[in-house]
Amino acid sequence: MPQWYETNYCDHRDWILDNLDYLSLNHTEVLITLLIDFCNEHHIKPTYDVFRNKLALDDAKIDQLIYGLSAKGYLNIDMDQNGITYDLTPLFKTPIEVMACEAFEDVFKIFDEMFGRPLNGTEMAKLSELLKIYDKKSVIDALRVADAYQKVNMGYIERVLKNGQD
């Protein structure tokens, strides 16, 4: 079974930005972390040329940032036949992972099962937003109400949640 950070519905960059308070990264470490994640997701080789072009940093600063991320335990650096690889898996294994996307997993699975299709990108974003506002049980209950009334849209689910608070 894949870890939460290996699933399709967990946006790494959203998670990183949402957890900046806990990660103790400075602004340039955040930028290079986001860029590494972007490159890895889109199968772009993250090289010093990419870092220099996108971040306007010199090699010494890039070295410092890479070393700092590695020293904090957020980045694994390896070599393969294509050169250096940067792996952010340790970042997502930090103790704050429990409060992130893992909590969403059951809700996304229930949504897929109840509506007989996977979420589209807009629905994933909306459901993630709702899970930040409402507790998991309330969101699942709203999904069940939407299914019962055959109202398969996030607007209806959000109205059910809002009406439940009144």
C-alpha positions as CSV (number, residue, x, y, z in Angstrom):
1,M,0.0,0.0,0.0
2,P,1.5,3.4,-0.9
3,Q,2.3,6.0,1.7
4,W,0.1,9.1,1.7
5,Y,2.7,11.1,-0.1
6,E,2.9,8.6,-2.9
7,T,-0.9,8.9,-3.7
8,N,-2.3,10.9,-6.7
9,Y,-4.6,13.0,-4.5
10,C,-1.9,14.5,-2.2
11,D,-0.4,17.7,-3.6
12,H,3.2,17.8,-2.2
13,R,3.6,21.5,-2.8
14,D,0.4,22.4,-1.0
15,W,1.5,20.2,1.9
16,I,4.9,21.9,2.1
17,L,3.3,25.4,2.0
18,D,0.7,24.4,4.5
19,N,3.3,23.1,7.0
20,L,5.9,25.8,6.7
21,D,5.4,26.7,10.4
22,Y,6.6,23.2,11.4
23,L,9.4,22.6,8.8
24,S,11.8,25.4,9.8
25,L,12.8,26.3,6.3
26,N,14.0,29.7,5.3
27,H,12.6,31.3,2.1
28,T,15.3,30.1,-0.2
29,E,15.1,26.6,1.2
30,V,11.4,26.6,0.6
31,L,11.9,27.8,-3.0
32,I,14.5,25.1,-3.9
33,T,12.3,22.4,-2.1
34,L,9.3,23.4,-4.2
35,L,11.4,23.4,-7.3
36,I,12.9,20.0,-6.6
37,D,9.4,18.6,-6.0
38,F,8.1,20.2,-9.2
39,C,10.9,18.7,-11.2
40,N,10.5,15.3,-9.7
41,E,6.7,15.3,-10.3
42,H,7.1,16.4,-13.9
43,H,10.1,14.1,-14.7
44,I,12.5,17.1,-15.2
45,K,16.0,16.4,-14.1
46,P,16.7,18.9,-11.3
47,T,20.2,20.1,-12.2
48,Y,22.2,23.1,-11.1
49,D,21.4,24.7,-14.4
50,V,17.7,24.4,-13.6
51,F,18.3,25.8,-10.1
52,R,20.4,28.7,-11.4
53,N,17.9,29.6,-14.2
54,K,14.7,29.3,-12.0
55,L,16.1,30.7,-8.7
56,A,18.8,33.1,-9.9
57,L,21.3,31.7,-7.4
58,D,25.0,30.9,-7.8
59,D,26.5,27.4,-7.3
60,A,27.8,28.2,-3.8
61,K,24.3,29.2,-2.6
62,I,22.8,26.2,-4.2
63,D,25.4,24.0,-2.5
64,Q,24.5,25.6,0.8
65,L,20.8,25.1,0.3
66,I,21.2,21.4,-0.8
67,Y,23.5,20.7,2.1
68,G,21.1,22.4,4.6
69,L,18.1,20.4,3.4
70,S,20.2,17.2,3.6
71,A,21.5,18.1,7.1
72,K,17.9,18.7,8.3
73,G,17.0,15.2,7.1
74,Y,14.6,16.5,4.5
75,L,16.5,15.5,1.3
76,N,18.3,12.4,0.2
77,I,20.9,12.8,-2.5
78,D,21.9,9.8,-4.6
79,M,23.7,9.0,-7.9
80,D,22.2,6.9,-10.7
81,Q,23.1,6.3,-14.3
82,N,21.7,9.8,-15.2
83,G,23.6,11.7,-12.5
84,I,22.5,13.2,-9.2
85,T,19.0,12.6,-7.9
86,Y,17.2,14.6,-5.2
87,D,14.6,12.7,-3.1
88,L,12.3,14.6,-0.8
89,T,10.7,11.5,0.7
90,P,12.3,12.1,4.1
91,L,10.6,15.5,4.2
92,F,7.2,13.9,3.9
93,K,8.1,11.3,6.6
94,T,8.5,14.0,9.2
95,P,6.2,13.6,12.2
96,I,3.7,16.2,10.9
97,E,2.7,13.8,8.2
98,V,-0.1,12.5,10.4
99,M,-1.9,15.8,10.3
100,A,-1.6,16.1,6.5
101,C,-2.9,14.1,3.6
102,E,-3.2,10.8,5.5
103,A,-6.4,12.1,7.1
104,F,-7.9,12.6,3.6
105,E,-7.3,9.1,2.4
106,D,-10.5,7.5,3.7
107,V,-12.7,10.4,2.5
108,F,-11.3,10.3,-1.0
109,K,-11.8,6.5,-1.2
110,I,-15.4,6.9,0.1
111,F,-16.1,9.6,-2.5
112,D,-14.7,7.4,-5.3
113,E,-16.8,4.5,-4.2
114,M,-20.1,6.4,-3.5
115,F,-20.0,8.2,-6.8
116,G,-18.5,5.5,-8.9
117,R,-15.7,7.6,-10.4
118,P,-12.4,9.3,-9.3
119,L,-12.4,12.9,-8.3
120,N,-11.3,15.4,-10.8
121,G,-8.7,18.1,-9.9
122,T,-11.3,20.7,-8.9
123,E,-13.2,18.3,-6.7
124,M,-10.0,17.1,-5.0
125,A,-9.0,20.7,-4.2
126,K,-12.5,21.5,-2.9
127,L,-12.7,18.4,-0.8
128,S,-9.2,19.1,0.6
129,E,-10.4,22.6,1.5
130,L,-13.5,21.2,3.2
131,L,-11.4,18.8,5.2
132,K,-9.4,21.7,6.6
133,I,-12.6,23.4,7.7
134,Y,-14.8,20.5,8.8
135,D,-14.1,17.3,10.7
136,K,-13.8,14.1,8.7
137,K,-17.0,12.6,10.0
138,S,-19.0,15.6,9.0
139,V,-17.6,15.5,5.5
140,I,-18.3,11.8,5.1
141,D,-21.9,12.4,6.4
142,A,-22.3,15.2,3.8
143,L,-21.0,12.9,1.1
144,R,-23.6,10.3,2.1
145,V,-26.4,12.9,2.0
146,A,-25.3,14.0,-1.5
147,D,-25.3,10.4,-2.6
148,A,-28.8,9.8,-1.2
149,Y,-30.2,12.8,-3.0
150,Q,-28.1,12.0,-6.2
151,K,-26.5,15.5,-6.0
152,V,-23.0,14.6,-7.2
153,N,-21.3,17.9,-6.9
154,M,-19.1,19.7,-4.4
155,G,-21.4,22.7,-4.2
156,Y,-24.2,20.5,-2.8
157,I,-21.8,18.8,-0.3
158,E,-20.6,22.2,0.9
159,R,-24.1,23.4,1.4
160,V,-24.9,20.3,3.4
161,L,-21.9,21.1,5.6
162,K,-22.8,24.7,6.0
163,N,-26.4,23.9,6.8
164,G,-25.2,21.4,9.4
165,Q,-23.4,24.2,11.3
166,D,-26.5,26.4,11.6
